[in-house]
Amino acid sequence: MKNGLFISIEGPDGSGKSTQIEVLRKYFEKQGIDVLLTREPGGTPISEKIREIILDKNNMEMDDMTEALLYAASRAQHVAEVIKPALAAGKIVICDRFIDSSIAYQGYGRELGDCVRVINEYAVRGCIPDMTFLMKMDPKVGKERISESEQDRLEQEKLDFHRRVFDGYIEMEERFDRIIGIDAERSIDEISADIISHIERIIGENGRI
């Protein structure tokens, strides 16, 4: 790699993000390319501790702005400690959720509006994905894929919340060229082929490998 490459995977809960991230890891490693897989919230010891607080089902009284600020704090540490150094070293970074999740979940889902984007612009300090794959799936379908006992604090929210989140994702897809919508209600192989095709096209166009 001449430069690092930052890929994020977004979408509703239960849309198959983890499966496709593992497919991408194998795809790049077969080519001898160093890949770093990470996630949000999390990715560093500090950020993982914040993750536990955010997603803990015992913290149902958490204020919406507290939630948004905790996500941003986790992300700031993640960017500084993990993502920026990996990109500087020329690695491919694949992140399960990033800034778009906060805008979708807190900006649209919690209806906090544009302040979420502003908060997170401070947190990421210019570190934005080169490409983002949005796994598009009906929120009802995704929610049903996760058993009630396994749902975290946000996954337990009512369907109306998850529909607002999804609508937010669709608006961002229309606004930003880096966000590529992927039909996530197809087979795993069809989805993988679609994502890899986009990656090969974009990398080819930019001469990044």
C-alpha positions as CSV (number, residue, x, y, z in Angstrom):
1,M,0.0,0.0,0.0
2,K,1.2,3.5,-0.9
3,N,-1.1,4.9,1.7
4,G,-3.4,3.5,4.3
5,L,-7.0,2.8,3.3
6,F,-9.9,3.4,5.7
7,I,-13.1,1.3,5.2
8,S,-16.1,1.5,7.5
9,I,-19.1,-0.8,7.5
10,E,-22.5,0.6,8.6
11,G,-26.1,-0.5,8.8
12,P,-28.9,-1.5,11.1
13,D,-28.4,-4.0,13.8
14,G,-28.5,-7.6,12.5
15,S,-27.6,-6.6,8.9
16,G,-24.6,-8.9,8.6
17,K,-21.8,-6.4,9.1
18,S,-19.6,-8.8,11.0
19,T,-19.9,-11.5,8.4
20,Q,-18.8,-9.2,5.6
21,I,-16.0,-7.8,7.6
22,E,-14.5,-11.3,8.0
23,V,-14.9,-11.9,4.2
24,L,-13.0,-8.7,3.5
25,R,-10.2,-9.6,6.0
26,K,-9.7,-12.9,4.1
27,Y,-9.9,-11.1,0.7
28,F,-7.1,-8.7,1.6
29,E,-4.9,-11.2,3.4
30,K,-4.9,-13.5,0.4
31,Q,-3.3,-10.6,-1.4
32,G,-0.7,-10.3,1.3
33,I,-2.1,-7.0,2.5
34,D,-1.9,-6.0,6.1
35,V,-5.4,-5.5,7.5
36,L,-6.5,-4.1,10.9
37,L,-10.1,-5.0,12.0
38,T,-11.6,-2.8,14.7
39,R,-15.0,-1.8,16.0
40,E,-17.0,1.0,17.5
41,P,-17.7,1.8,20.2
42,G,-14.4,0.1,21.3
43,G,-11.1,-0.7,19.7
44,T,-8.9,0.4,22.6
45,P,-8.9,-0.5,26.3
46,I,-10.4,3.0,27.2
47,S,-12.9,2.8,24.4
48,E,-14.0,-0.7,25.3
49,K,-14.7,0.5,28.9
50,I,-16.9,3.3,27.5
51,R,-18.6,0.7,25.3
52,E,-19.6,-1.3,28.3
53,I,-21.2,1.8,29.9
54,I,-23.1,2.8,26.7
55,L,-24.5,-0.7,25.9
56,D,-25.2,-1.9,29.4
57,K,-28.9,-2.7,29.7
58,N,-28.8,-1.6,33.3
59,N,-28.2,2.0,32.2
60,M,-31.6,2.7,30.7
61,E,-31.8,6.1,32.4
62,M,-28.9,7.4,30.3
63,D,-29.6,10.8,28.9
64,D,-29.5,11.0,25.1
65,M,-26.8,13.7,25.1
66,T,-24.7,11.7,27.6
67,E,-24.9,8.8,25.1
68,A,-23.8,11.0,22.2
69,L,-20.9,12.4,24.1
70,L,-19.8,9.0,25.3
71,Y,-19.7,7.7,21.7
72,A,-17.7,10.7,20.6
73,A,-15.2,10.2,23.5
74,S,-14.8,6.5,22.7
75,R,-14.2,7.5,19.0
76,A,-11.6,10.2,19.8
77,Q,-9.5,7.7,21.7
78,H,-9.9,5.1,19.0
79,V,-8.8,7.5,16.3
80,A,-5.8,8.8,18.2
81,E,-4.6,5.4,19.5
82,V,-5.4,3.0,16.8
83,I,-6.9,4.2,13.5
84,K,-4.5,7.1,12.6
85,P,-1.3,5.2,13.5
86,A,-2.5,2.2,11.4
87,L,-3.3,4.4,8.4
88,A,0.1,6.2,8.8
89,A,1.8,2.8,8.7
90,G,0.0,2.0,5.3
91,K,-2.4,-0.5,6.7
92,I,-6.0,-1.1,5.5
93,V,-8.3,-0.4,8.4
94,I,-11.8,-2.0,8.4
95,C,-14.0,-0.6,11.1
96,D,-17.4,-2.0,12.2
97,R,-19.3,1.3,12.6
98,F,-17.8,4.8,12.7
99,I,-19.0,8.5,12.7
100,D,-22.0,7.7,10.5
101,S,-23.4,5.5,13.2
102,S,-23.5,8.4,15.7
103,I,-25.2,10.7,13.2
104,A,-27.7,8.0,12.4
105,Y,-28.4,6.7,15.9
106,Q,-28.1,9.9,18.0
107,G,-28.7,12.6,15.4
108,Y,-31.7,10.9,13.7
109,G,-32.7,8.1,16.1
110,R,-32.5,10.2,19.3
111,E,-33.4,13.3,17.3
112,L,-30.5,15.3,18.6
113,G,-29.9,16.8,15.2
114,D,-26.7,18.3,13.7
115,C,-24.9,18.8,17.0
116,V,-23.9,15.1,16.8
117,R,-22.0,15.7,13.6
118,V,-20.3,18.7,15.1
119,I,-19.3,16.8,18.3
120,N,-17.8,14.0,16.2
121,E,-15.9,16.2,13.8
122,Y,-13.9,17.3,16.9
123,A,-13.5,13.6,17.9
124,V,-12.2,12.3,14.5
125,R,-10.0,15.4,13.7
126,G,-10.3,14.9,10.0
127,C,-10.1,11.1,10.0
128,I,-12.9,10.1,7.7
129,P,-13.4,6.7,5.9
130,D,-12.2,6.5,2.3
131,M,-15.3,4.3,1.6
132,T,-18.3,3.3,3.7
133,F,-20.5,0.3,2.9
134,L,-24.0,0.7,4.1
135,M,-25.7,-2.6,4.7
136,K,-29.3,-1.8,3.7
137,M,-31.9,-4.0,5.4
138,D,-35.4,-3.4,6.8
139,P,-34.8,-2.6,10.5
140,K,-37.6,-5.0,11.4
141,V,-35.8,-7.8,9.7
142,G,-32.5,-7.0,11.3
143,K,-34.0,-6.6,14.8
144,E,-35.7,-10.0,14.5
145,R,-32.3,-11.6,13.8
146,I,-31.1,-10.8,17.3
147,S,-32.7,-12.7,20.1
148,E,-34.2,-10.6,22.9
149,S,-31.8,-12.0,25.5
150,E,-28.8,-11.0,23.4
151,Q,-30.0,-7.4,22.6
152,D,-28.0,-4.6,24.1
153,R,-29.4,-1.3,25.4
154,L,-29.8,0.3,21.9
155,E,-30.9,-2.9,20.2
156,Q,-33.8,-3.0,22.7
157,E,-35.2,0.3,21.5
158,K,-38.6,0.3,19.8
159,L,-38.9,-0.2,16.1
160,D,-39.8,3.4,15.5
161,F,-36.3,4.4,16.8
162,H,-34.6,1.9,14.4
163,R,-36.7,3.2,11.5
164,R,-35.5,6.8,12.2
165,V,-31.9,5.5,12.3
166,F,-32.4,3.7,8.9
167,D,-33.9,6.9,7.4
168,G,-30.9,8.8,8.6
169,Y,-28.5,6.3,6.9
170,I,-30.5,6.6,3.6
171,E,-30.2,10.4,3.8
172,M,-26.4,10.2,4.3
173,E,-26.1,7.7,1.4
174,E,-27.7,10.3,-0.9
175,R,-25.5,13.1,0.5
176,F,-22.0,11.5,0.5
177,D,-20.3,9.8,-2.4
178,R,-18.1,7.7,-0.1
179,I,-21.2,5.9,1.2
180,I,-22.2,2.9,-1.0
181,G,-25.5,1.2,-0.4
182,I,-25.5,-2.6,-0.4
183,D,-28.7,-4.7,-0.5
184,A,-28.1,-6.8,2.6
185,E,-31.2,-9.0,2.2
186,R,-29.4,-11.2,-0.4
187,S,-27.2,-14.2,0.2
188,I,-23.8,-13.8,1.9
189,D,-21.9,-14.6,-1.4
190,E,-23.9,-12.1,-3.4
191,I,-23.3,-9.3,-0.9
192,S,-19.6,-10.1,-0.7
193,A,-19.2,-10.1,-4.4
194,D,-20.9,-6.7,-4.6
195,I,-18.7,-5.2,-1.9
196,I,-15.5,-6.5,-3.4
197,S,-16.4,-5.3,-6.8
198,H,-16.8,-1.8,-5.5
199,I,-13.5,-2.0,-3.6
200,E,-11.6,-3.2,-6.7
201,R,-13.2,-0.4,-8.8
202,I,-12.4,2.4,-6.3
203,I,-8.9,1.1,-5.6
204,G,-8.2,0.8,-9.3
205,E,-9.4,4.3,-10.0
206,N,-7.2,5.8,-7.3
207,G,-4.2,3.5,-7.8
208,R,-4.1,2.8,-4.0
209,I,-2.6,-0.7,-4.3
